[in-house]
Amino acid sequence: MTAKIIDGKEFAAGVRAKVAEHVVRLKEENGLVPGLAVVLVGEDPASQVYVKNKHRSTVEVGMNSFEHRLPADTSEADLLALIDQLNTDPTVHGILCQLPLPAHLDEELVINSIVPEKDVDGFHISNVGLLNTGQKSMVPCTPLGCLMMLRDHHGSLSGLNAVVVGRSNIVGKPMASLLLRDSCTVTIAHSRTKNIEALCRSADIIVAAVGRPEMITGDWIGEGATVIDVGINRIDHPEKEGKTKLVGDVHFDSAVKVAGAITPVPGGVGPMTIACLLASTLTACCRSNGLSEPEGLTA
Ligand SMILES: Nc1nc2c(c(=O)[nH]1)N[C@@H](CN(C=O)c1ccc(C(=O)N[C@@H](CCC(=O)O)C(=O)O)cc1)CN2
């Protein structure tokens, strides 16, 4: 068997197109323009690229983008003051602080200072609680993107066995909650899980979000399973000296021979993260104005 490749770039383009259509309608019918504020503290090179891409994509779908770039030595008090200002700005419907933050800033404190309704990352403790109790919440963008691709591929996820490898607050745990909500039987596996290979082999769906390059090889995967690879790991290029290569948490070449469907890295889950951020900003704007939510763009 050779797996179907789930093209995240194409899927994300579709999500952005749907968001753009809704934005036009919101403007015409309600005189509203959704606004997204992104806060970047410091000069982490990868974060700078992600923030630039977020700005470009936000503008492309017709939303307002408010970018705040702060120096690496910004004090917690100054950052909290900015968030406070964004919390009460009626033109801002979504706020996020690009992670990781510099070490002197308390990530939890900063995230929890964003009002939950504008927390488009879905990391605020209230949104975590709402998601885990099956209530309406803002949902983290990467798991939301994975869910959209899984629903598209399978139709219904009900009754499927899903193994989420990785227990991070940003991906593993919310992914498990979302799959459970769609009536999957969910297991979260991690570094201490016994017989992890056999567990993965029994899964209809594997979501790999462990942060270890190419850990999940073809022999961990059951024939025909769907494999969603969340990993983004830069490793030394095996053939080109001095060059690097981006790989996932799944060993693609062996996995593709066994899986039924698989997301590549790059070009799989990654592009969905920003597309879902736009979708969540639209959702936040609709909710805060008492309008019905865009169909197919939320969990
Ligand atoms: N506040 C947040 N911080 C971070 C998040 C997040 O969701 N919210 N996620 C990541 C970074 N991230 C978005 O912020 C992100 C990561 C990767 C991609 C992406 O498109 N990746 C490409 C490859 C890119 C490359 O060549 O390096 C792919 O997988 O195809 C988009 C967004 C951490 N911080």
The ligand as an SDF file (V2000), in Angstrom:
LIG
                    3D

 34 36  0  0  0  0  0  0  0  0999 V2000
    1.3450   31.5290   20.1400 N   0  0  0  0  0  0  0  0  0  0  0  0
    1.7450   30.4760   19.4170 C   0  0  0  0  0  0  0  0  0  0  0  0
    3.0490   30.1930   19.3190 N   0  0  0  0  0  0  0  0  0  0  0  0
    3.4370   29.1070   18.5910 C   0  0  0  0  0  0  0  0  0  0  0  0
    2.4800   28.3220   17.8950 C   0  0  0  0  0  0  0  0  0  0  0  0
    1.1130   28.6440   18.0230 C   0  0  0  0  0  0  0  0  0  0  0  0
    0.1960   27.9710   17.4840 O   0  0  0  0  0  0  0  0  0  0  0  0
    0.7870   29.7440   18.7870 N   0  0  0  0  0  0  0  0  0  0  0  0
    2.9090   27.2820   17.0460 N   0  0  0  0  0  0  0  0  0  0  0  0
    4.3080   27.1720   16.6850 C   0  0  0  0  0  0  0  0  0  0  0  0
    4.7550   28.0330   15.5310 C   0  0  0  0  0  0  0  0  0  0  0  0
    3.7850   28.2680   14.4480 N   0  0  0  0  0  0  0  0  0  0  0  0
    2.8650   29.2430   14.6280 C   0  0  0  0  0  0  0  0  0  0  0  0
    2.9440   30.0680   15.4660 O   0  0  0  0  0  0  0  0  0  0  0  0
    3.9280   27.6220   13.1870 C   0  0  0  0  0  0  0  0  0  0  0  0
    4.8170   26.5790   13.0020 C   0  0  0  0  0  0  0  0  0  0  0  0
    4.9950   26.0170   11.7210 C   0  0  0  0  0  0  0  0  0  0  0  0
    4.2970   26.4730   10.6420 C   0  0  0  0  0  0  0  0  0  0  0  0
    4.5200   25.9570    9.2540 C   0  0  0  0  0  0  0  0  0  0  0  0
    3.8360   26.3420    8.3440 O   0  0  0  0  0  0  0  0  0  0  0  0
    5.5270   25.1030    9.0530 N   0  0  0  0  0  0  0  0  0  0  0  0
    5.9320   24.6640    7.7370 C   0  0  0  0  0  0  0  0  0  0  0  0
    7.4460   24.5940    7.6700 C   0  0  0  0  0  0  0  0  0  0  0  0
    8.0830   25.9060    7.9910 C   0  0  0  0  0  0  0  0  0  0  0  0
    9.5930   25.8710    7.8710 C   0  0  0  0  0  0  0  0  0  0  0  0
   10.0830   25.6880    6.7710 O   0  0  0  0  0  0  0  0  0  0  0  0
   10.2610   26.0690    8.9050 O   0  0  0  0  0  0  0  0  0  0  0  0
    5.4060   23.2770    7.4480 C   0  0  0  0  0  0  0  0  0  0  0  0
    5.2710   22.4720    8.3730 O   0  0  0  0  0  0  0  0  0  0  0  0
    5.1410   23.0130    6.2670 O   0  0  0  0  0  0  0  0  0  0  0  0
    3.4010   27.5180   10.8350 C   0  0  0  0  0  0  0  0  0  0  0  0
    3.2290   28.0750   12.0880 C   0  0  0  0  0  0  0  0  0  0  0  0
    5.1730   27.5790   17.8860 C   0  0  0  0  0  0  0  0  0  0  0  0
    4.7490   28.8060   18.4760 N   0  0  0  0  0  0  0  0  0  0  0  0
  1  2  1  0
  2  3  2  0
  2  8  1  0
  3  4  1  0
  4  5  2  0
  4 34  1  0
  5  6  1  0
  5  9  1  0
  6  7  2  0
  6  8  1  0
  9 10  1  0
 10 11  1  0
 10 33  1  0
 11 12  1  0
 12 13  1  0
 12 15  1  0
 13 14  2  0
 15 16  1  0
 15 32  2  0
 16 17  2  0
 17 18  1  0
 18 19  1  0
 18 31  2  0
 19 20  2  0
 19 21  1  0
 21 22  1  0
 22 23  1  0
 22 28  1  0
 23 24  1  0
 24 25  1  0
 25 26  2  0
 25 27  1  0
 28 29  2  0
 28 30  1  0
 31 32  1  0
 33 34  1  0
M  END
$$$$
